Amino acid sequence: TSVLPELDAEGLRADLSSDRGFVWLKREISAQMRERVHDLGIPGIGFLTETRRFYPGGSSVGHIVGHVDVDNAGIAGLERSIDASGLRALQAAGLARKGRAMAPVRLSIDLRVQHAVRDELSRAMERYRAKAAVGIVLDARTLEVMAMSSLPDYDPNHPSQSLDEKRLNRALTGVFELGSIFKTFTTAMGLDTGVVDINSPVDARYPLTIGRFTIKDFHAKSRWLTVSEVFKYSSNIGTAKIARAVGKERQQAYLKSLGLFDRMQTELPEGAMPLVPDRWADITAATVSYGHGMAVTPMHAAAAAAAILNGGVYAAPTFYPRSEAEMQGVGHRVIAPETSGKLRELFYINAQEGSGRRARVPGYNVGGKTGTAEKATRGGYAADKRINSFLAAFPIDSPQYVTLVVLDEPRPEEGESAATAGLNAAPTVANIVTRIGPMLDVTPRFEDGDAVSRAIEIAYQE
């Protein structure tokens, strides 16, 4: 204790007086401390060299890889998941001894894409002075997670950072009312049930009153709208009326089939349950249709959107490599292929003419949907605190990748008076797609009449 004064002398004396053959005195001491203890010359004291995990990826993959405790036992992320799947038991039985060559665990994560997403989220947080940010990239055909970043994050080489609540993995454990991106699911169920078609008229001339509640549009057109216009102009009134036509029972069945009622089951042990209303009243059905009154994780929304856009098949996302055939084997159909095609068309129109115009990237045919939601607080909603999101897929005519960006409490950019998703989340997605498109071998396509663009396309292919 003259060298290690933090030790409890009485407790240590009791431990050393027992019949145990081995007692840890102190772990993870420095070389200098080891020398000082050695120089005390006390018989019976020895030193063991232990292995310690090192994470070269640092913070960039902290929420995915997780970390271990002092005994190298996984306590978070894939570290915990792999140990829990049997590796720890094999080690305890001496069947997976230290030093024995074992096959590495391969993930679906593309580190290049992961870095680009994390970097753009960091830039967006600084640019829009946001409290936090989430970015997800899924392979639309296999539901493999190509990238998942939640900022602020933590460095698994310093696991104590994970105890900071600000550094939680918002992609899987943060639940949010995501606003208008839920109109994707409502529109899909309306088209899939046949209660509306893309050109069906919807009366959005006046606010919609349900009991003592009144539903209004942010940018009211105050006229009849087609379903396509309801989506493009993000009409709450029109979307609520589509949900009413679908009916509460079918609405709940569709949302459940998209995984939005249940805890997300991935290889990561972390995951939050969605906050689903106990009572599905008429006003609940209306507000949920446009993303209020029900909270899910960003991964829930990204996976459900992938199913809506990939031809209509849903499967839980995976952090391990998976083929399209394997995804089809474990997945289930949620909407018809024809309905999926109509949603892709609506996503394209919205990115060309609607609120998603700032997400366009030349050559990559991005389609998307914005979501700007006031944050729920005790007793209501905070008008000055928002969750902004942009849900996108590219190339939208045959989606290969789905991208979701969520910004927590962004503020207006300098020179702007508003902080809607179209002004911050959408351009963040554009920046991500610009960087990851070439990494993922998505060949850009341009109009045939654009000679310069055509030259760029040829150069890219070469």
N, C-alpha and C positions, 0 to 999 in steps of 0.2 A: 504493500500500500504506500510505501515511500515513493515508488515510481508511478503507481496507478492509484492516486488518492480517491478516485471515484468509486473504487471497489468497497463493498460493505464488509468490513473486517469480521464482524460477528457472524454474518451469514456465510462468509467464505470459510471461517473456522469450522462451522458446523458441517459444511459440505466436505471439507477435507478430513473430518473426523469420522465420516461415514465409511461403510464398507464398499463404496463404489470404486471401481478400478480406474476411473477416468473422470476428470472434472475440467470443464472449460473455465479458465480464469478470465480471459479477455480475447475477443476475436477482432480481426481486422486491425491489428496494430501496425504501426509504421516500422521501417527498418531501424530507425533511431531508437524507438521505444523497445524494440526487441533487444538491441544491444545493451540498453540500460538494465533491463530485467536480467539478461544473461550475466552481466557484471556483478549482480547481487550474489551470485554463487550459491543459490539455494538448491540443495539436492531435490530431485524429483520433478523439477520444472522443465518441461520441454517445449518444443515449438513444432507446429505442423504447418506445412504450406498448403493452402487451399486454392482451388480454382474459383474464378469469379467471372461472371458473365460480362462481356463487353459488347456494346451495341454500336457498331460503326455508323449506322444510319441515324443515330441520335434521335432528336425530336421529330424528324420527318416521318417516322413510322412508329412512334411511341405508342399511340393508341391502338395500333394493330398488333404489334409484336408483344406489348405488355412488358412485364418485368418479373424478376424472381426475388425471393427473400435471401437471407444470409446463407441458407443451406442450398441455394440454387433450385429451390422448389418454386414452380410457377404460381404466382398469386394474382396475375392480371393478364388480359389479352390472350394471344395464342400460346404464350408460355404456360398459362394455367390450363388452357384447353388441351394442349398436347400431353401434359403431365396427367391430367384427369382421364385421358383416353387410354391409359395403361402404361405409359412410359415409366411413371414413378413406381408403379408396382413391379415392373420388370427390374428396375434398378434395386429395389429393396430385396428382391429375390436373387440378386446377383447375376441376372441374365442380361443386363445392359450395363456392363461395368465401364467405369471411366477409362478412356483411352481406346476402347473398342470402336472400330470404324462403323458408323451408322449412316444410312442414307439421309441426306438433308431433307427437310420438309419444304416442298415447293409451294409457293403461293401464287395466286393470280395477279397480285399487285405488280404493276410496272413501275419501277422506281423512278424512271424518267418522267412518267405521267404524274406520279405522286409528288415529285419535286415541283413540277410546273403548277399543279393545283395549289399546293401549299404556298408557293411563292406569290401567285396571283391573289390568293386570299389575304395574305399579309399586306400586299399593296392596296387591296380594296379596303381593309380595315383602316389603314393609314389615310387613304384618300377620302373615305367617307366617315371617318372617325367612329367606326362601329365598335360595339362592345365585344362582339365575337363573330365568328364566321365558320361556315361548314361548306365543304365541297366534296361531291361524290361523282365518280365516273363509273358507270356500269356498262358491260358489254350487253347490248340489248338482246342478242340472240342466245346467250348462255347464262345471263345474270351473274357473270363473274364480276367481282369488284376489282376494277383496274386501279382505282385510287380512292382514298377516303381520308380527308383531313378535317380536323376540328381545331380551331384556334381560339384562345390560347391552348397550346399543347404542352407536353412535358417530355423531358429527356429521361428515358429508362435507365441511363447510367446514374441518374440521381433520383431514385424512385420516390423519395420523400416529396418531390414536386407534385406527384399524383394526388396527394392529399388536399391540395388547394382546389376548392370547389370551382374556381374560375377555369380550371384546366380539365374539367370533365369532358368526356367524349360526347359532344352534343349530337353527333351523327347517329348514335345508337342509344344514348341514354337521356338525351334532351327531347322533351315532347313540346310541340308548338302547334298553335292554330296557324296553319300555313296559308290561309286566305284563298285567293282566286285560283291557285293551281288545282284546287279541289274541283273546279268547274270542268276540268278534264274528265274526271270520273263521272260527274253528273251528266255531262253531255254524252259520254260513251254509253251510259245505261239508257239514256233517252233514245239514242239512235238504235241501240241493240235490241231494245224491247219493241221498237217500231212505233212508239207513241209519237215520235217526231222524225222528220228527215232534215237534211241540211237546209232545205229551202222552206221548211214549214214556218208559217207566221206565228209570232209570239207577241202578245199585247204588252208593250212596255211603256204605254203612254202615261200611266200614273203610278205612284208608289203603291206597293202591295201591303195591305193591312191584314194582319192575322192576330185576332184577339186585341190586346192592347199594344201590340208591336207593329211598327211600320218599317218596311224594307224599301230603301231608296237606292238609286244608282249614283256612283261617284261622279261620272260624267253622263248625266241623263240625256238620252236622245229624244225622249218624250214622244215616241211614235211606235208603230208596229215594227218589229225587227224579225228578220229571218233567224233561224238557229245559228247560221254562220255568223250573222252580225251580233247575236247575243254573245258568242264566244269572242269575236274580234273586239267588241266594245266592252267586254267583261261586265255584262249586265247582271246585277244581283237579282233584279226583278225577273228577268227572263229565265235565269237559271233556276230560281226558286219555283217558277211555274212549270219548268220541265220536270223537276223533282216531284211536284204535286201530281203531274200526269203519270209519272212512273209509279207512284204510290209508296207509302212508308215501308211496307214489308219487302217489296222488291228492292227498294233503295238499300235497306240494311243487308239484304242477301248479297247484292253486288259488292258493297263495301267490304263485307266479310270475306267474300271470295278473293278479293284483292289483298287480303292479309291485314287490313286496316283495323281489325278488331282485336288482334292477338299480338302477343309479344313476338318480336322478330327473332326467328330461330336461325342463327348463323353459327359459324365455328367459334366466334368470340363469346365468352361467357356473359359479357355485359349486354344489357338490352332492357329497355323500359317498356312497360305496358302502355298502349294508347289510352288516353282518357276519353272514354265513350260515355255519353249520357245514359243514366239509369232509365230514364223515361223518354221515349221517342214520340214527343208530342208533335203537333203540326208545325209549330214554330221551330222545333228542333230540326225536323226534316228540311225546312226551308233554309235555316242558317247553315246547317252542315253542307248543304248543296253547294255553297260558295265558300266553305272553309272556315266557318266560325261555329263554336259550340262543341268542337271535337278536336283533340290534339293528338298528333302522331309524331314519331321521330322522322327526321329527314330521310333515313334509309327506307322507312315504310313508304314514303311518297315516291322515292326514286324507283323502287322495285315495282310498285303498282303502275307507275307511268310506263316502265319498260314493257310490262305486260299489255298495256293498252296500245302501245305503238309497235310491238314486234310481231303483230299478227294475232294477238289475243291469248297468249299462253303465259300463266304466272307460275313462278317458282321462287322459293326463298333465295336471296342472294348467297353467294359462296365466296370465300376467300381462298379457295383451292381451285386449281385448273379444272375446267369441266367443258366437255364438248356440247355442241348444240343438241346432238342426239341424246346425250345424258340428261340435259335440261328438259327436253321434251318427255323423257321417261319419268322424271320425278314431278313435273309440272302438271297443271290442269288448265283447261280452257276457261276463260272468263268472259270473253266476247267473241263474236264471229269475226273471221278475217276481213269481211267486207266492212264491218264497223271500224276495225282498226285502220283500214285504208282511209275512211272518212275522217277519222281523228288526225291522221297524218296530214291530210289536206287542210284541216282547220289550223293545225300548228304552223303549217307553211304560210297560210294567209295571215295569221297573226304576226309572224315575224316579218312579213313583207309590208303589211298595211296597218297592223295594230300596235299594241304596246310593246311588242318584242323587236321593234325595228333596230334597236341598238345592239342586238345580239347577232346581227348578220355578219357573216365572214365570207368574203369573196371566194367562190369555188367550193365551199363546203355545205351549201344548201341547208342552213340551220333553220329549224322550226322550233317554236317554243311558246310558253305561257308564263305570264307574270303573276306574282301574288304579293299583295301589299296588305298586311293585316295589323290592326291595332293590337297591342299586347294586352292580354287579359290581366286584370288586377283585382284586388278585393273590391267587390261591389260594382264592377263594370270593366270598362276598357280605357286605357290611357291614350288620349288622342295624340300625344307627343312622343310615344314610344311604339315602334313598329318592328315587325318581323317581315323582312323583304325576301322574296325568293324568285328565282327564275329556273324553270324546268325546261330543258331543251333536249333535242335529239338531232343527230346528223349522221349521214345525209338523210333528210327527212322523208324522201321518197322510198328509201329502203334502209331504215335506221340500223346503224352498226353500234352506235354508242349513245347512251343517255347521260346527260350531265345535269346536276342540280347544285345550285349555289344558294345558300341562305345567309343573310346578313342580319345580325341582331342589333337593333337600335342604330341604324345608320343615320347620319345627319346630312343635310344638303351640302353638296359639293360647292366649293367656292364659285360664286357666280350664278348658282342655282337657288331658286326659292323653295323647291320641293325636294323630297327624298323618296320618291316612289321607286318600286322595283325596276321599272323601265329605265330609270336614270342611273341605277347603281348595280343591281344584281345582273341585269341583262348585259351591260358592257363587260362585267367581270367574266361572264360565261363566254363572251366573244373573245376575250383575251386568252382564256383557257383553250378554247377550240383552235384558235390560231396557232398555239404552241404544240398542242398534243396531236392535231390532225396528221402532220407529217410523221410523228413518232409512231403512230398506230397504222401507218401505211394506208391511210384514207386518201385516195387519189383525188385531188381537186378537179372539179369540172366547171367549165366556163361556157358562155354563149359562143356558138360557132362564129359569129360575126365579129367577135372581139379578138383582133389579131394579136395584140400584146398578151392578153390572157391566154390565148391558145399557145403562144410561144412558151409561156411560163409552164403550162400544163405539159407540153412536150419535154421541156427541160426536166421537170419533176420526174416524169416517167423514165427518162434516160438515167 
